[in-house]
Amino acid sequence: MKKVVVATNNMGKLKEIKDILTGYQLLSLKDINCKVEVEEDKETFEGNSLKKAQEISEILHMPCIADDSGLCIDIYNGWPGVHTARFLGENATAKERNTYILEKMKGLPTDQRKASVISCITYYENGIYIVGKGEIRGRIAEKPRGDNGFGFDEIFELEDGRTYAELSKEEKNKISHRRLALQDLMTKLENHV
């Protein structure tokens, strides 16, 4: 089984990727004792995921998968977008970010709460890169709901009225933006080989 490093220390994200991408031996940065921090300074999800995958792959001399994903709110022209994890600073918690978003949107009617979650996942090996993309439409809930998930899962509401965090892991893995991006990536990888 081919060894591929996943450029993350986010165990929730890694577990989700491992649950979906089963044809590879996936290793976290921690598994291989890599402490490299790649600065996410690109203006797009694709740019950040490619930069991370390339830098880590070239340092470790092995294939790498890196993702960048985030929440894009329509009424704010896609904000926070690529800054989802950092818009309140590097040390802010997901709870603090979610509270900020809910306060900012307080009182907005349902039709002004539309949002997307987007994921770009890049596979990089020896100068060749392949990008998978996934997007789920929904809206920002009026308050946090659910105990499953991480990041903005408790405030992102699907068309059926449940938040990502109200889904079981299995339900989320069947429909998530990351699942769609990984499926897109897998199809492209299979066609590439």
HELIX and SHEET records of a PDB file:
HELIX    1   1 MET A   11  ILE A   20  1                                  10    
HELIX    2   2 PHE A   45  LEU A   60  1                                  16    
HELIX    3   3 ASP A   74  TYR A   76  5                                   3    
HELIX    4   4 GLY A   81  HIS A   83  5                                   3    
HELIX    5   5 ALA A   94  LYS A  104  1                                  11    
HELIX    6   6 THR A  110  GLN A  112  5                                   3    
HELIX    7   7 TYR A  164  GLU A  166  5                                   3    
HELIX    8   8 LYS A  169  ILE A  175  1                                   7    
HELIX    9   9 HIS A  177  HIS A  192  1                                  16    
SHEET    1   A 4 GLN A  25  SER A  28  0                                        
SHEET    2   A 4 LYS A   3  VAL A   6  1                                        
SHEET    3   A 4 CYS A  64  ILE A  73  1                                        
SHEET    4   A 4 TRP A  79  PRO A  80 -1                                        
SHEET    1   B 6 GLN A  25  SER A  28  0                                        
SHEET    2   B 6 LYS A   3  VAL A   6  1                                        
SHEET    3   B 6 CYS A  64  ILE A  73  1                                        
SHEET    4   B 6 LYS A 114  GLU A 125 -1                                        
SHEET    5   B 6 ILE A 128  ILE A 140 -1                                        
SHEET    6   B 6 PHE A 156  GLU A 157 -1                                        
END                                                                             
